[in-house]
């Protein structure tokens, strides 16, 4: 801007100077030479002064000139390189596309040829069986005493279908038929060969020589001895395999027509395979040697080059007595020779060359063919492709869905083919176009750069002239006005522009500018602040958020807030409400600024209604990902109308803020409101009345006391006759989010959040959401298990496979008898560190996911309707286990081995983490709601079964395990367990984990304490004590012992995690546990009323179990900040209980009596309470819900 201004000023000065020069010129004759010298000196001084003043601008222009030059060069390089790379990429894509098309065509042809070969075999076998039936008597096949008529024609049809060069049919001859078959072949040999010669050659020129040569050996069986020669086979055998007819005449065939192939172990092996797989085509290894009966010249006609060098594969197919009946007797087999160039010819156009086909089999043979147009050239017995084309290979499986069991049979070879491009093929699609276009682009930029340099030179010359003219003009101005006035004159334009900018700096401009207020300094402009007289402020707080967040990870807390606030922001935008800020779980908004609104109070009420609806929908949806109790979160809203001061406090992190008593009152109205309700002040209510919204408000029955404000009138707001619709994210427009009553009361006096008619549906939906969440957690863990299995699949042998029957024999007695001091963890696998598989990329089969959900649903149904030990409690334990497992120091913080040892192998083994979560799910299945001691006292059958110890825990484990091992969950188990050791370790982990929840059994407690002493006890110096350094323990045992005790402590802590969370969470579950014991007391399953010992019992529970347990979690050193969090909550809750516990017990007893009655008196009618958590629905309703 300054350079432009200077140019404008110079233009003006030039004009003045021109006028001045004309004036001076008219009086030139009277001007003295001294005067001329003085003017020249003055001009030089002014020019120096101008140059000095413009030095900064000149330097800036020079910098910009260099920047433009470099930018132009950089752009030239970038555009040229981009043009070249894009064109090269286009050519490469064309090359890859065409290759993919031809490779696919080649693959399809190879697959089709394999299908045709198999079809040809089946047709040949059926033809032979049909001929035998025709030749037999009364439709009975005449095997082996028949000679196929006109076999040459049948063979030609087979060749046309299969592309084979040769085929032969062999008969199965029983020992008892040896002599008869020899006589048969002797009688028919000449006629059959005569027929074959005539069909094939059209003459009998060579018939006499061949028949004379071989007729002598037809009368006996022969075998091949150790030297490869044919000798008579007079050894009795159960079966004989005799070659009876071939496609070509036997002119040059050098083997015995009655060669007993069953004398060869090679043939015996194939015979065995055919008997096991009566409908499969068997393939041998590839070989250069061919058993062909044709001559070399005739054989060469099949190939483009040397036929003797081509790999030939011999394949075998069984022939059964019945036509198409593979279950009938095996009476023979056909064998043919396939040269591998045959299916690769005549596939590509003549002008296409350069594809490479690499054929390999499971018999360790590999060979390659170069495909050029319609020809296929044999390269050699090697994989001849270039490594740079590895990523372009097309794999073709030529086994064609063979029976899986056939893969492991020795002697049978499974073939496959990989297709690659070659450099020749790629060169067909590489041109000089990229170089040409890149050169043209570079030349264009070079020309532009030369023009820029020429233009810059002209500008420099013009600027030199302008500076000279400006110096002269400046001298004239200086002679007219003082220097400081001159400077102000020259700077006026900038001053005017700055002032115009400041006039536009209003609050509205700031609110419409995302970066408003940044970079402002004191004194630059007046503060941005305005007074708005008519506004309505909204405070919306999430009720129960603090307690809810105490049981969650930070990521889950932010997931909730981001989900809710993003939806609130969307609603605010739609309702033209301005979001001010969020403070923790409190959302602050205002209506009536920056654009004034006459209906600001009504608009804010609609906004409140919409976010209430959105809150209910989103929290219920988030249960699946964020766990239990998320659906119980509710919103509490307070509104107040009045004036506010709105402005921007400029400086670091400047932001828009509201000030004034209206803000304080709105905040107090929110705190005095109720969950799922909108409360407004008298001022807002009066404004709504002015808008004709009298029906929306109803005055509270009693005044409310606001902190710092005294008593105020409060009004409940229920928006009527207006639809929330799409704004509230799918909430039904006609549904009433708020109850229609005042102070939570409706016409029937029910103050429930839900009506009784909605209870069953809500409970059913709640259970379903808990099942969904548990399924989500276990599915994620199961994906991690599957990812680890995929990494180690190559090292699993047959001996490692799962054998469930072996585990059944090992389990034997009761689960208590299976508890181990040390559960062996897997060894650290350093090789797996470099081949990690992202569990998110693992896709579980639908059957596995369906079975997992089915299992969790049935487990949920097995939980009884206890107030405490129910499926919701299991889900709460699952959430704590998942949280603690996620807080174990991740392996990325250390190198692999160090991380493995530091976390005792827990973080490195997904199956261990899955076992912990699984244990949490099942640990209280079928819990009866009474203690083990009471079960033993009542002598229930389960107590006898489990020998009066850990009755509930063992029963839960047995029920859940029996269900898991059922036939309905076979696929789920296959996904969970890759090896037998996985199954055994999982069982032992689950047994130890579930049994650790029995904290009363003295023997189990002693075992755990002893294990802890060995694992973690330190002496006075801080080093590990001798107990943990036993010479009999290896380093692996010491790590596994620590892992075992840590896992048990995870389950124990999670089982009572409510005592280590926020006070509200603790009180909620404490009430449930009290109710359960109170019900047991009413039913005669407990001697004392729990109210008589509850206060002191809780203090003792904190002092002697909970707090010591949390200290152990901290001493383990693997849980990060979670162990400190659990400890602090436990200590805090203990102090709170000590101060308020007696009053709490009185409330617990009173509530229990209202819900369940008093012992010895009729049960009182259950009254509803303000939250669903406090309701105690009839047992039959809950059972119906679980059944659903």
Buried (B, 14 or more C-beta within 10 A) or exposed (E): EBBEBBBEBBEEBBEBBEEBEEEEEEEEEEEEEEEEEEBEEBBEEBBEBBBEBBEEEBEEBEEEBEEEBEEBEEEBEEBBEEBBEEBBEEBBEEBBEBBBEBBEBBBEBBBEBBBBBBEBBBBBBBBBBEBBBEBBEEEEBEBBBBBBEEBBEBBBEBBEBBBBBBBBBBBBBBEEBBEEBBEBBBEBBBEBBBBBBBBBBEEEEBBEEBBEEBBEBBEBBBBBEEEEEBBEBEEEBEBBBBBBBBBBBBBBBEBBBBBBBBBBEEBBBBBEBBEEBBBBBBBBBBEBEBBBBBEEEBBBEBBBEEBEEBBBBBBBBBBBBBBEEBEBEBBBBBBBBBBBBBBBBEBBEEEBBBBBBBBBBBBEBBBBBBBBBBBBBBBEBEBBBEEEBEEBBBEBBBBEEBEEEBEEBEBBBBBBBBBBBBEEBBEBBBEEEBEEBBBEBBEEBBEEBEEBEEEBEEEEEEBEEBBBBBBBBBBBBBEEEEEEEBEEEBEEBEEEEEEEEEEEBEBEEBBEEEEBBEEBEEEEBEEBBBEBEBBBBBBBBBBBBBBBBBBBBEEBBEBBBEBBBEBBBBBBEBBEBBBBEBEEBBBBBBBBBBEEBEBBBBBBBBBBBBBBBBBBBBBBBBBBBBBBBBBBBBBBBBBBBBBBBBBBBBEEEBEBBBBBEBBBBBBBBBBBBBBBBBBBBBBBBBBBEEBEBEEBBBBBEEEBEBEEBEEBBBBBBBBEEBEBBEBBBEBEEEEEBBBEBBBBEEEEEBBBBBEEEEBBEBBBBBBBBBBBBBBBBBBBBBBBBBBBBBBBEEEEEEEEEBEEEEBEEEBEEBBBEBBBBBBBBBEBBEEBBEEEBEBEEBEBEEEBBEBBBBBBBBBBBBBBBBBBBBBBBBBBBBBBBBBBBBBBBEBEEBEBEEBBBBBBBBBBBBBBBBBBBBBBBBBBBBBBBBBBEBBBBEEBEBBEEBBBBBBBBBBBBBBBBEBBBEEEBEBBBEBBBBBBBBBBBBBBBBBBBBBBBBBEBEEBEEBBEEBBEBBBBEEEEEEBBEBBEEEEBEEBBBBBBBBBBBBBBBBBBBBBBBBBBBBEBBBBBBBBBBBBBBBBBBEEBBEEBBBEEBBEBBBEBBEEBBBEBBBBBBEBBBBBEBBEBBBEBBBBBBEBBEEEBEEBBEEBBEBBBBBBBBEEEEEEEBBBBBBBBBBBBEEEBBEEBBEE
